[in-house]
Amino acid sequence: MPNRFSGKVVVVTGGAAGLGRAFALAFAREGAHLVLVDIDEAGMRETTRLVEQAGGTASSHRCDLSREDEIGSAADAILAERDHVDVLINNAGLHAGQIARDFFDVGLEKWQHYFAVNCFAPALLAEKLRSGLANAKGVIINQSSMASYVPATAYGITKATLNAFTFAMANQYAGDGVRAVAIAPGLMATEAAQEGVEDANWERLKSMQQVGRQGTPEDIANLGVFLASDEGSFINNQVYLCDGGNSLRGWRG
Ligand SMILES: NC(=O)c1ccc[n+]([C@@H]2O[C@H](COP(=O)([O-])OP(=O)(O)OC[C@H]3O[C@@H](n4cnc5c(N)ncnc54)[C@H](O)[C@@H]3O)[C@@H](O)[C@H]2O)c1
């Protein structure tokens, strides 16, 4: 069912790599114009090349999502380009290293940085794009995690908080005709996810998947396309787990 998003504008944060790039390609194949927001300019150039190769169009905005001024400038530039934002995917996130490991010894400065990127940036960007979202009667999709269900690390806490923001967004934006949902992926085979796990452990985790294969970025992108589509238009105020049944085995993070 191609071109369900023809003429529509899809903003993807973290569009320079991994799941963000998969969202960009999936929506491009459906006819959308992509707007990439990321700190990684080279990665956005590569995503743009792949989007164009798939017959789509994309623009990009370099933005450090931990900075309110840069979020504001990116949002102004996006709204100057198009007056409607049909889909905002708040996908960029910190997930590797200490945030996914430690709880003690994080310190206020790092806690604030983790929350700035993983929780506050989605709320601030949505607010700054509010007129475009309202014009389109659009949808906000926040990228949560399986780790949000039973948080055991700073990472899990930020994603549980993002779920809370999602419910608040669904309430606050309802008057604009804007929906808000979140996707909670299990362990998905992106370069970044694989880098954070030793090879032997990766194989062990793969064998834990109930569906007998590792999750792919496309599994998440396909769910995003469905949730944003007319077919998903009665879905609001929900977090969707997409983990191949992994949670039955008690993964924590
Ligand atoms: N891959 C998985 O297994 C998995 C599972 C659950 C949730 N997630 C979530 O999905 C999202 C994407 O994961 P991924 O595996 O594609 O990771 P990734 O590291 O490949 O992509 C993250 C993107 O966010 C960007 N980013 C990071 N900090 C930024 C900042 N301050 N400003 C602007 N951009 C910034 C990075 O440049 C990168 O392009 C993250 O929010 C992650 O927590 C991933």
The ligand as an ORCA input file, in Angstrom:
! r2SCAN-3c Opt
* xyz 0 1
  N      18.452     -0.322     19.071
  C      17.800     -0.800     20.109
  O      17.923     -1.978     20.468
  C      16.845      0.083     20.890
  C      15.979     -0.520     21.802
  C      15.085      0.273     22.534
  C      15.075      1.655     22.325
  N      15.937      2.203     21.443
  C      15.892      3.673     21.276
  O      15.784      4.000     19.908
  C      16.485      5.207     19.637
  C      17.479      5.008     18.510
  O      18.336      3.926     18.830
  P      19.460      3.428     17.801
  O      19.827      2.039     18.160
  O      19.043      3.747     16.412
  O      20.672      4.384     18.250
  P      21.735      5.251     17.421
  O      22.785      5.621     18.414
  O      22.119      4.566     16.175
  O      20.899      6.550     17.022
  C      20.682      7.606     17.901
  C      20.723      8.899     17.118
  O      20.488      9.983     18.022
  C      21.405     11.006     17.742
  N      21.652     11.817     18.928
  C      22.186     11.420     20.115
  N      22.328     12.464     20.930
  C      21.858     13.553     20.268
  C      21.756     14.934     20.588
  N      22.165     15.431     21.766
  N      21.231     15.759     19.656
  C      20.832     15.299     18.452
  N      20.924     14.001     18.089
  C      21.442     13.153     18.990
  C      22.673     10.292     17.291
  O      23.545     11.148     16.553
  C      22.096      9.159     16.461
  O      21.934      9.495     15.111
  C      17.088      5.667     20.965
  O      16.212      6.573     21.600
  C      17.154      4.372     21.767
  O      17.132      4.590     23.158
  C      16.830      1.471     20.725
*
